[in-house]
């Protein structure tokens, strides 16, 4: 779901955990980052117009969808 939401962005979207960045459009990158339940991650977007994508990914993470 996260990768699908990130793919709608104009610019690049990353998930960051412990200083490591993962391409949020890549399921493999997300899995490699090791984002298990309860792990804190940051979401970075390249383009300010992607605020709705940022909000959607945040919602997906917070609601555990």
PyMOL commands that set and color helices and strands:
alter all, ss='L'
color gray80, all
select helices_A, chain A and resi 2-6+27-33+48-63
alter helices_A, ss='H'
color red, helices_A
select strands_A, chain A and resi 13-17+20-23+42-45
alter strands_A, ss='S'
color yellow, strands_A
deselect
rebuild
show_as cartoon
